[in-house]
Amino acid sequence: MYCIEPDRYAYESLLMNIRLNALNNVVPFHLALSDRDGLIRMASTGSLGDTMTSLLASQEGKQVLTVPCLSWGSFLECFAPEPITFMKIDIEGAESSCCSPAMKEYLVRNKPVLYLSTHAPFFSVEERRARLQSLRDILALYDGCLTSDMKHASTDVLFSRDVMDGYPALLFYDKATRPDLH
């Protein structure tokens, strides 16, 4: 299991959880994933470690930190992880930045089940549709998804009122991994 956590306070909690539970199958990384390599600023409008630290809040955040950042392609090149079968992306509005062409190529090749938390309200109404469209273009390779109320839907659910105005999580799958809810 690979865990990527850029917020140093949340990362310290992750390490403590790994130790307390004697988890030997977890490889933690203290870095951010985005569309470029280097150092990147992120902030929280609350307090660091509060699960709301975001690359998008780096200008108006109360608490700011600078963290190492890798693109998905560089992460794969540097660490060559075993094929990932389940992926959770909950990156406080930076979903479209992380879901690059390299990520799409990986998703096409490996088709992991993808649990994606969406954060469209972080953007202006005009920008939401464009960002969700870029996600939809990448996630179109999936046969469908489960909504937060456990209903099967197409990837067009990204344009639903729930996603446009809320923060739902969606579970994307292909035919081989479609959850049977009966």
C-alpha positions as CSV (number, residue, x, y, z in Angstrom):
1,M,0.0,0.0,0.0
2,Y,1.4,3.4,-1.0
3,C,0.2,6.4,1.0
4,I,1.1,9.9,-0.2
5,E,0.5,12.7,2.2
6,P,2.0,16.2,1.8
7,D,0.8,17.9,5.0
8,R,3.6,17.3,7.5
9,Y,1.1,17.1,10.5
10,A,-1.1,14.6,8.7
11,Y,2.0,12.7,7.6
12,E,3.1,12.5,11.2
13,S,-0.3,11.1,12.1
14,L,0.0,8.6,9.2
15,L,3.4,7.4,10.5
16,M,2.0,7.1,14.1
17,N,-1.0,5.0,12.8
18,I,1.4,2.7,10.8
19,R,3.5,2.2,14.0
20,L,0.5,1.7,16.3
21,N,-1.1,-0.9,14.1
22,A,2.2,-2.6,13.1
23,L,1.4,-2.2,9.4
24,N,4.3,-3.7,7.4
25,N,2.6,-3.3,4.0
26,V,2.4,0.5,3.9
27,V,5.0,2.6,2.1
28,P,4.4,6.3,3.2
29,F,5.6,9.2,1.1
30,H,5.8,12.8,2.4
31,L,5.2,14.6,-0.8
32,A,2.4,16.1,-3.0
33,L,1.3,14.8,-6.4
34,S,0.5,17.4,-9.0
35,D,1.2,18.3,-12.6
36,R,4.9,19.2,-12.1
37,D,8.0,18.3,-10.1
38,G,9.6,20.6,-7.5
39,L,8.5,22.5,-4.5
40,I,5.0,23.6,-4.1
41,R,3.1,25.8,-1.6
42,M,0.0,24.5,0.0
43,A,-2.1,25.9,2.9
44,S,-5.1,25.3,5.1
45,T,-7.8,27.8,5.8
46,G,-8.1,26.1,9.1
47,S,-5.1,24.4,10.7
48,L,-2.5,22.2,9.2
49,G,-3.3,18.5,9.5
50,D,-7.1,19.2,9.5
51,T,-7.7,17.3,6.2
52,M,-8.4,20.5,4.3
53,T,-4.8,21.4,3.4
54,S,-4.8,22.2,-0.3
55,L,-2.6,23.3,-3.2
56,L,-5.4,25.6,-4.1
57,A,-5.4,27.5,-0.8
58,S,-1.7,28.5,-1.0
59,Q,-2.5,32.2,-1.4
60,E,-5.3,32.8,1.1
61,G,-4.5,30.1,3.6
62,K,-3.9,31.0,7.2
63,Q,-1.1,28.4,7.5
64,V,1.2,27.8,4.6
65,L,3.9,25.2,4.0
66,T,6.2,24.3,1.1
67,V,6.4,20.6,0.2
68,P,8.2,18.5,-2.3
69,C,6.0,17.6,-5.3
70,L,6.2,15.0,-8.1
71,S,4.1,14.5,-11.2
72,W,2.5,11.1,-11.5
73,G,5.0,10.2,-14.3
74,S,8.0,11.1,-12.0
75,F,6.5,9.2,-9.1
76,L,6.2,6.1,-11.3
77,E,9.7,6.6,-12.7
78,C,11.3,7.1,-9.2
79,F,9.5,4.5,-7.2
80,A,8.3,1.9,-9.8
81,P,5.4,0.7,-7.6
82,E,3.8,-2.6,-8.2
83,P,0.6,-2.3,-10.2
84,I,-2.0,-0.5,-8.1
85,T,-5.4,-2.2,-8.0
86,F,-7.2,0.4,-5.8
87,M,-6.5,4.1,-5.8
88,K,-7.9,6.8,-3.5
89,I,-7.5,10.4,-4.6
90,D,-8.7,13.0,-2.1
91,I,-6.6,16.1,-2.8
92,E,-8.8,19.0,-1.9
93,G,-9.5,20.4,-5.4
94,A,-6.3,19.5,-7.2
95,E,-7.8,16.4,-8.8
96,S,-7.6,17.8,-12.3
97,S,-3.9,18.8,-11.8
98,C,-3.0,15.3,-10.6
99,C,-5.0,13.5,-13.3
100,S,-2.5,14.2,-16.1
101,P,-1.9,12.4,-19.4
102,A,0.6,10.2,-17.5
103,M,-2.0,9.3,-14.9
104,K,-4.5,8.6,-17.7
105,E,-2.0,6.3,-19.4
106,Y,-1.5,4.4,-16.1
107,L,-5.3,4.2,-15.5
108,V,-5.8,2.8,-19.1
109,R,-3.1,0.2,-18.6
110,N,-3.9,-0.9,-15.1
111,K,-7.6,0.0,-14.6
112,P,-7.5,0.2,-10.8
113,V,-10.7,0.8,-9.0
114,L,-10.6,4.6,-8.3
115,Y,-12.2,6.3,-5.3
116,L,-12.2,10.0,-6.1
117,S,-13.3,12.8,-3.8
118,T,-14.5,15.8,-5.7
119,H,-14.2,19.4,-4.6
120,A,-15.8,21.5,-7.4
121,P,-17.1,24.3,-5.1
122,F,-13.4,25.3,-4.6
123,F,-13.7,26.9,-8.0
124,S,-15.8,29.6,-9.6
125,V,-19.0,28.3,-11.3
126,E,-17.3,29.0,-14.7
127,E,-14.2,27.1,-13.9
128,R,-16.0,24.1,-12.3
129,R,-17.3,22.8,-15.6
130,A,-13.9,23.0,-17.4
131,R,-12.1,21.2,-14.5
132,L,-14.8,18.5,-14.3
133,Q,-14.7,18.1,-18.1
134,S,-10.9,17.5,-18.0
135,L,-11.6,14.8,-15.3
136,R,-14.4,13.3,-17.4
137,D,-12.1,13.1,-20.4
138,I,-9.6,11.1,-18.4
139,L,-12.2,8.9,-16.5
140,A,-14.2,8.1,-19.6
141,L,-12.1,4.9,-19.8
142,Y,-14.2,3.5,-16.9
143,D,-17.4,1.7,-17.5
144,G,-19.2,3.4,-14.7
145,C,-19.1,4.6,-11.1
146,L,-20.9,4.3,-7.8
147,T,-22.3,7.5,-6.3
148,S,-22.1,8.3,-2.6
149,D,-25.6,6.9,-2.2
150,M,-24.4,3.6,-3.8
151,K,-26.2,4.0,-7.1
152,H,-24.6,3.0,-10.4
153,A,-24.0,5.9,-12.8
154,S,-22.0,6.8,-15.9
155,T,-19.0,9.0,-15.7
156,D,-21.3,11.8,-16.8
157,V,-22.3,12.0,-13.1
158,L,-19.4,14.4,-12.9
159,F,-21.8,17.1,-14.3
160,S,-24.6,16.4,-11.8
161,R,-25.8,19.0,-9.4
162,D,-24.4,16.9,-6.5
163,V,-20.8,17.1,-7.9
164,M,-21.1,20.6,-9.2
165,D,-22.3,22.0,-5.9
166,G,-21.0,19.5,-3.3
167,Y,-18.1,17.4,-2.3
168,P,-19.2,13.8,-3.0
169,A,-16.9,10.8,-3.4
170,L,-17.3,8.6,-6.5
171,L,-16.0,5.0,-7.0
172,F,-15.0,4.4,-10.7
173,Y,-14.8,0.8,-12.0
174,D,-14.7,-1.2,-15.2
175,K,-16.7,-4.3,-16.1
176,A,-14.2,-6.6,-14.3
177,T,-14.4,-4.7,-11.0
178,R,-18.1,-3.6,-11.0
179,P,-19.4,-3.9,-7.5
180,D,-22.4,-6.1,-7.1
181,L,-24.7,-4.5,-4.6
182,H,-27.3,-7.3,-4.3
